[in-house]
């Protein structure tokens, strides 16, 4: 199956989120978070990303990334792959750490960069983990207020330039801006096609590609929530009902089901037709 389409072009800005598989924790302690910092630095150095804001929660993270070379997918694959290897190796685990691929929203820089930067660093406050953003160590907020301690891969000056002519003035204005956002509505409520955030002209410019992305996101979400084919096999009997119910989920193709159950596509097709003809009373859990 083709990989999901991404809107990628030089200078694009994205709000990126990535969650743990089955919403499980991807950061267990300080060591894990520092390891993620190392991989983020590698990603930015190799692909020349500009990170304007970030926040590491417990089972997910947020990034506000600008890509001068239009290569978001390459960088995110490196980051998530390298960090997953660290996490599994350190905690003696195997399998997926992240829940599928990352989710990226293309953002109109002029309209939404500041709002999203604020939204991202306020995540721990909204989650009730801390009372104020400065009390959460693992976001860009503290570094904006003390840029001498900031990691090399975090870009601070560009964002602060919009708040004042010098660092002390801009820092104080930024602090006031963030605090004023506590309790405000999420800018992400204005996302269109699940993948684009901007004014009408910006949306119109990218609409066709965004519609294709939206359709793929829906399919990806279905796959994340669906049972595996082994689970269909154990839950439903006889085998024909299990195959038909798996196909009804819209997650699996007939070819995938046929290969898993070691039957022909025609056998799967007949099973689906029989279930549709006889109704749900034919299905029963094994």
DALIN-V985393 format. One record per residue. N is the residue number from 1. OMEGA is omega in whole degrees, -180 to 180 (999 if undefined). Layout:
N/OMEGA, N/OMEGA
//
This chain:
1/-179, 2/178, 3/-180, 4/178, 5/174, 6/173, 7/-178, 8/175, 9/-178, 10/179, 11/-180, 12/179, 13/-176, 14/162, 15/-175, 16/173, 17/177, 18/-176, 19/177, 20/178, 21/-177, 22/179, 23/178, 24/-178, 25/174, 26/174, 27/-179, 28/-178, 29/-178, 30/-179, 31/178, 32/-178, 33/178, 34/176, 35/177, 36/177, 37/-180, 38/-179, 39/176, 40/178, 41/178, 42/-180, 43/-177, 44/179, 45/-175, 46/-173, 47/175, 48/178, 49/174, 50/180, 51/-179, 52/180, 53/176, 54/172, 55/174, 56/175, 57/178, 58/-180, 59/176, 60/174, 61/178, 62/174, 63/170, 64/-168, 65/171, 66/-175, 67/-180, 68/-177, 69/176, 70/-173, 71/-177, 72/-176, 73/-180, 74/-178, 75/-179, 76/176, 77/178, 78/-178, 79/-175, 80/179, 81/-178, 82/-180, 83/179, 84/177, 85/177, 86/-174, 87/-180, 88/-179, 89/-176, 90/-175, 91/177, 92/-179, 93/175, 94/177, 95/-175, 96/174, 97/-179, 98/179, 99/-179, 100/179, 101/176, 102/174, 103/-178, 104/174, 105/175, 106/-171, 107/171, 108/-171, 109/-175, 110/-173, 111/-167, 112/-176, 113/-177, 114/180, 115/-179, 116/176, 117/177, 118/180, 119/-176, 120/-176, 121/178, 122/180, 123/-179, 124/178, 125/179, 126/-179, 127/179, 128/-179, 129/179, 130/179, 131/-177, 132/-175, 133/-180, 134/180, 135/176, 136/-174, 137/-165, 138/172, 139/-180, 140/-173, 141/-178, 142/-178, 143/176, 144/-180, 145/179, 146/-170, 147/178, 148/-179, 149/-173, 150/174, 151/-174, 152/-175, 153/179, 154/178, 155/-175, 156/-170, 157/-177, 158/-178, 159/-178, 160/-179, 161/179, 162/-176, 163/-180, 164/-175, 165/179, 166/-172, 167/-180, 168/-180, 169/-179, 170/179, 171/-179, 172/179, 173/177, 174/179, 175/180, 176/179, 177/-179, 178/-178, 179/178, 180/-179, 181/178, 182/-179, 183/179, 184/178, 185/179, 186/175, 187/-178, 188/177, 189/-179, 190/179, 191/177, 192/178, 193/180, 194/-172, 195/-177, 196/-176, 197/-180, 198/179, 199/-174, 200/-179, 201/180, 202/179, 203/-180, 204/-179, 205/-174, 206/-169, 207/-175, 208/179, 209/180, 210/178, 211/178, 212/177, 213/-178, 214/180, 215/180, 216/177, 217/179, 218/179, 219/179, 220/179, 221/178, 222/179, 223/-179, 224/-176, 225/-173, 226/172, 227/174, 228/178, 229/175, 230/179, 231/175, 232/-179, 233/-177, 234/-176, 235/-174, 236/174, 237/-1, 238/-176, 239/-178, 240/179, 241/179, 242/180, 243/-179, 244/179, 245/177, 246/179, 247/-179, 248/-179, 249/-177, 250/-179, 251/-174, 252/175, 253/177, 254/180, 255/178, 256/-180, 257/-180, 258/-180, 259/-177, 260/-177, 261/178, 262/176, 263/178, 264/176, 265/179, 266/178, 267/177, 268/-180, 269/179, 270/179, 271/179, 272/-180, 273/-179, 274/179, 275/179, 276/-179, 277/-173, 278/178, 279/-175, 280/180, 281/179, 282/-178, 283/176, 284/-180, 285/-180, 286/999
//
